[in-house]
Each structure stands twice: as C-alpha cells, then as structure tokens.
Amino acid sequence: MAVIALAGCSGAPGVTTSALALLLSWPLEPGRRMILAECDPDGSAVLHGLLQGTLGDRYGLRNLSVAARKGEFGDAFWRQLIDLSSEDGTQESPRERLLLPGITDPAQAASLGSVWNGLALMFRGIDADHGHDVLVDLGRRGAVGPSSVLAAQADAVLVVVRNTLRCLQASQGRVSALEEQVGDVGLIVIDEGPYPAGEVQRVLQAPVVATLPYAPREARVLSDGADHPRHFAKSRLMKAARTTSTLLVQRAAMRRARLGPRSAPPSDAEVTHAR
C-alpha cells in the first residue's frame, strides 16, 4: 500500500526506535505484511539492540550484496527477513511483521552500491504486487549518494526529530537537504522538549505529521531489548504509534495521488549500459 522512508539526524533522535514501534503497531488487514528495512549506512541498531546480538550476521543487507552479483536478488531478499511479530508483547502473533536487518559494520556500506537500486525496485514491486507496506529506516546519514534512490522512490519521507533546542538545530540541515532532494518532507516529533508543533514547523519549515510521546521505559524495550512492561502493547508509545501509522498512510496516499506514479529507477544493467 505504501513505501515510507524515515530519516534521522545527528543527536540520536530515535528514528530506529520509532520505526520499530510503527512496525509492531501497524494495523494489518488479513494477508497483509509490514516490512521494516534497516538501510542506515552507520549499521544495524536492531541486531544488537532489540535482538541482543542473537543472530550474528546471518541475515541482512550484506548478504543481498552477494545475491545482487549473482542475479538472485529477489529470492535472497525474502530469505533475509526476520519475523518480529512476537516482539509486540501480545500472546498471539500474526507473523506478518518482518525486519530486513542492516549491515553489522559501517565499512560494509561501500559494497552496497547495487543493493540500494535493487531494494528500491523490490519495495515498489512489493507494494504493487502484494499490497504490503514498507518502512525504510535511512538512519542519520542515509539517502545521500547511492542510497538516495530509496528516498526518491518512497511515497513519503519523514524526519524524526525531538523538540529540544539541540535536536532542532541539528535537524535543520538534514531537513533542508531532503526537502531539496525529494520535496514535501514531513516531521515526526518525539515530544521530549518544550517546543510546540507550531514552533517546530516554523524552525524546520516542514509540517509536523505526527507526535510520539517521550517514553524512555517503553522505548528501551525496542532500542535495547529490555523486558516488556505490563501491557506494553497498550502503552502510550504503542498507542501513539498506531495513530501515527494511520497518518503516515494517509500522507503517502495523498502524495502519491498528487505526484502520480513514480518512474522506476534504472536497473543495474541499464546503468552499466549507459556508462
């Protein structure tokens, strides 16, 4: 239904934690799946956070780089997904909330040139052929250089910020650069500081699409694999994430309707031929 990219900025605003909250709370119709792809060139935060290093490097973007060279990208993509459905704190799991882990070492980012294009095509195919939703975690530095195709092909791009002076100052350059690159960037605000949505919009010159509460205890479940507090699925954070997911889908649909279908990124073969 939608491909939505989330970006962060310096100062650790909580983009991956927010993305995980959205993944685990996203409303799913029967037969639909939600996929979160960690496309942060600084490396995976989930493997050693929520998953506590239990999977090593058996899954993730690095393996897709090998598959792309062998012409096996499509099949390899589905094999790299990890089921996180049970992490939502509920007893019954639909097994439809999936994670594509990121790289385990930032040095691996240099080998992912062919992967970004393949992922952009894959995400569009998943949306068109299966009706699944895709969240793309761009991290603090993603969507620059070769990985910019992921932001360019998304139905909506949002920057996660905290409404503190330090984070707002750190966010200005990032929001401005993404606005120039893809246009119509929105904001998800982590409500930690004193500044209201109107002031955040004025400073960053972008609309606040949704607000998530500053909830360190619940956030640590997602960022560090801490034990679930009672009624985690009904916590303020997860309730707000469910509301946010609806707002993001609406924004993506409106942007898609306004801009029309996006042209497909060139395949690696087309890029090579053009050179």
Solvent accessible surface area in square Angstrom, and as a share of the most:
residue,aa,sasa,rsa
1,M,86,0.38
2,A,3,0.02
3,V,7,0.04
4,I,1,0.01
5,A,0,0.00
6,L,0,0.00
7,A,0,0.00
8,G,0,0.00
9,C,2,0.01
10,S,65,0.42
11,G,28,0.27
12,A,65,0.50
13,P,1,0.01
14,G,20,0.19
15,V,10,0.06
16,T,20,0.12
17,T,24,0.14
18,S,4,0.02
19,A,0,0.00
20,L,1,0.01
21,A,0,0.00
22,L,0,0.00
23,L,0,0.00
24,L,6,0.03
25,S,5,0.03
26,W,4,0.01
27,P,83,0.52
28,L,42,0.21
29,E,104,0.47
30,P,135,0.85
31,G,59,0.57
32,R,67,0.25
33,R,92,0.34
34,M,1,0.00
35,I,0,0.00
36,L,0,0.00
37,A,0,0.00
38,E,2,0.01
39,C,0,0.00
40,D,19,0.10
41,P,15,0.09
42,D,46,0.24
43,G,11,0.11
44,S,17,0.11
45,A,55,0.42
46,V,1,0.00
47,L,2,0.01
48,H,121,0.54
49,G,6,0.05
50,L,14,0.07
51,L,20,0.10
52,Q,107,0.48
53,G,33,0.32
54,T,97,0.56
55,L,34,0.17
56,G,40,0.38
57,D,73,0.38
58,R,151,0.55
59,Y,70,0.27
60,G,2,0.02
61,L,1,0.00
62,R,120,0.44
63,N,46,0.24
64,L,0,0.00
65,S,5,0.03
66,V,63,0.36
67,A,7,0.06
68,A,25,0.19
69,R,169,0.62
70,K,136,0.57
71,G,68,0.66
72,E,84,0.38
73,F,29,0.12
74,G,32,0.31
75,D,99,0.52
76,A,3,0.03
77,F,0,0.00
78,W,82,0.29
79,R,143,0.52
80,Q,20,0.09
81,L,21,0.11
82,I,20,0.10
83,D,43,0.22
84,L,2,0.01
85,S,0,0.00
86,S,73,0.47
87,E,43,0.19
88,D,13,0.07
89,G,41,0.40
90,T,62,0.36
91,Q,186,0.83
92,E,155,0.69
93,S,42,0.27
94,P,69,0.43
95,R,161,0.59
96,E,37,0.17
97,R,25,0.09
98,L,15,0.08
99,L,0,0.00
100,L,0,0.00
101,P,0,0.00
102,G,2,0.01
103,I,1,0.01
104,T,51,0.30
105,D,65,0.34
106,P,73,0.46
107,A,81,0.63
108,Q,31,0.14
109,A,25,0.19
110,A,101,0.79
111,S,62,0.40
112,L,0,0.00
113,G,43,0.41
114,S,38,0.24
115,V,0,0.00
116,W,11,0.04
117,N,19,0.10
118,G,15,0.14
119,L,0,0.00
120,A,2,0.01
121,L,65,0.32
122,M,34,0.15
123,F,3,0.01
124,R,70,0.26
125,G,28,0.27
126,I,2,0.01
127,D,17,0.09
128,A,84,0.65
129,D,112,0.58
130,H,101,0.45
131,G,14,0.14
132,H,15,0.07
133,D,7,0.03
134,V,1,0.00
135,L,0,0.00
136,V,1,0.00
137,D,1,0.00
138,L,0,0.00
139,G,1,0.01
140,R,112,0.41
141,R,128,0.47
142,G,0,0.00
143,A,0,0.00
144,V,105,0.60
145,G,45,0.43
146,P,96,0.61
147,S,5,0.03
148,S,34,0.22
149,V,24,0.14
150,L,4,0.02
151,A,0,0.00
152,A,39,0.30
153,Q,23,0.10
154,A,0,0.00
155,D,12,0.06
156,A,0,0.00
157,V,1,0.01
158,L,0,0.00
159,V,0,0.00
160,V,0,0.00
161,V,0,0.00
162,R,56,0.20
163,N,4,0.02
164,T,32,0.18
165,L,102,0.51
166,R,167,0.61
167,C,4,0.03
168,L,5,0.03
169,Q,115,0.51
170,A,36,0.28
171,S,0,0.00
172,Q,82,0.36
173,G,51,0.49
174,R,28,0.10
175,V,3,0.02
176,S,58,0.38
177,A,59,0.45
178,L,3,0.01
179,E,67,0.30
180,E,151,0.68
181,Q,74,0.33
182,V,25,0.15
183,G,22,0.21
184,D,48,0.25
185,V,0,0.00
186,G,0,0.00
187,L,0,0.00
188,I,0,0.00
189,V,5,0.03
190,I,15,0.08
191,D,71,0.37
192,E,70,0.31
193,G,20,0.19
194,P,109,0.69
195,Y,65,0.25
196,P,90,0.57
197,A,48,0.37
198,G,47,0.45
199,E,52,0.23
200,V,0,0.00
201,Q,65,0.29
202,R,149,0.55
203,V,39,0.22
204,L,10,0.05
205,Q,140,0.62
206,A,7,0.05
207,P,58,0.36
208,V,28,0.16
209,V,29,0.17
210,A,7,0.05
211,T,64,0.37
212,L,1,0.00
213,P,22,0.14
214,Y,89,0.34
215,A,8,0.06
216,P,55,0.35
217,R,151,0.55
218,E,33,0.15
219,A,27,0.21
220,R,119,0.43
221,V,1,0.00
222,L,1,0.00
223,S,42,0.27
224,D,78,0.41
225,G,26,0.25
226,A,41,0.32
227,D,130,0.68
228,H,77,0.34
229,P,16,0.10
230,R,205,0.75
231,H,120,0.53
232,F,5,0.02
233,A,20,0.16
234,K,137,0.58
235,S,15,0.10
236,R,154,0.56
237,L,9,0.04
238,M,2,0.01
239,K,112,0.47
240,A,21,0.17
241,A,0,0.00
242,R,88,0.32
243,T,84,0.49
244,T,2,0.01
245,S,0,0.00
246,T,64,0.37
247,L,64,0.32
248,L,0,0.00
249,V,35,0.20
250,Q,93,0.41
251,R,41,0.15
252,A,2,0.01
253,A,59,0.46
254,M,129,0.58
255,R,5,0.02
256,R,92,0.34
257,A,87,0.67
258,R,141,0.51
259,L,95,0.47
260,G,24,0.23
261,P,131,0.82
262,R,65,0.24
263,S,94,0.61
264,A,64,0.50
265,P,9,0.06
266,P,69,0.43
267,S,40,0.26
268,D,65,0.33
269,A,74,0.57
270,E,101,0.45
271,V,46,0.26
272,T,93,0.54
273,H,167,0.75
274,A,88,0.68
275,R,227,0.83
